Each structure stands twice: as C-alpha cells, then as structure tokens.
Amino acid sequence: MIGAVSYFATMTEAPFVDTLMKLGMGKGPALTLLLTGPGLSLPNWIAISRVFGFKKAVVYVITIIILGTLVGWFFGNFIL
C-alpha cells in the first residue's frame, strides 16, 4: 500500500527500496513496491482518470494492487 500513496520519480524507487531492504524488508514486498509504486502514484491516478474515465481508472488501480500483491507474495514465498 506504500506504493499507492507515494510518488516515485523515475529511477528513484530503486535506491529507496534498497534502503528498505537493508533495514530488513523482505524481497517479496520489495518487488511489490517496485511493481506498484510507479503505476499507482497520485499523478498517474489523475492522468489515467482523465484519459480513460473514473470507472476504468478505479479498475486499473484495483487490478494493479491485486496483481502486484499476488506477484510479490508468490515471489517472496516460492521463488526466494
């Protein structure tokens, strides 16, 4: 959920996630943050809503949250 409320400029999320991992963050949640952070920032929400409409923007956000969480969970539990 951090990725949904935070804004990461291009290529700034990698050092941020690296620091969080050094502080003990797992690799699954780190992957989830990297996948969802850029796509779920507030500026992207606004742009998507203006281009595709509010309903499609809500579907997009929910889809990104669910898929990002599932991929991070799967990666954290089964890959590493």
N, C-alpha and C positions, 0 to 999 in steps of 0.2 A: 504494500500500500504506500510505501515511501515514494515509489516511482510515480504514483498517481498524483501526488500533491507537490512534488518538487520539480524544478526546472533545471535541466542539464543542457548547457551549450554543447555543441558538437565536440567530441573527444575530451570533455571534462569529466564524464561519468567514469571513465576507466581509472584515473587516479583516486577518485572518491571511493569507488568500490574496492580498490587495492588497499586503501587505508582501513576501510571497514573490515576487510578480511584479515589484516594484520591485528586488528582488535578482537578477532575471534568470530567473525561472521562466517557461516558455512558457505560452501561452494554453490549449493542449490539456490539459496536466497540471493547470493551474489549474481548468479546467472539471471534470475528473475528480475532483479533490479536493472541489469544491463539490457534485458529484452523489453521491459515495460517502461523504463524511465523516459527515453526519447519519444515514444509514441503516446505517452499519457500526460505529458506536461500540459499545463493550462493553456499556453498559446496554441498548442496543437488541437486541444479540445475546441477552442474557439474557431480556429480555421476550418476544422472538419465540420463543425456545426453550420458554419456559414456556407460552405460549399455543398454539402450533402443534405443539410437539414438536421433538425434537432433529433428526430427519431432514429435516423441512421447513425448519427454521432453517438447516441446512447448505446445502440447495438455494437458499434465499433469499440467503445470503451469497455463494455462488459465482456466482449469477446477477447480483447487484449488482456484484461485482468484474469479471466479464467484460463486462457491458454498459457499465459506467462507463468501463472501459479502452478499449473499442471506440469509444464516443462521443467520448471525449477525443482518441483517436488520429485519428479521422476529422475532428473539428473542427480539430485542430492542423495536419493535413496538407492538407486540402481546402477548408475554409471560410476560414481565415485564412492 
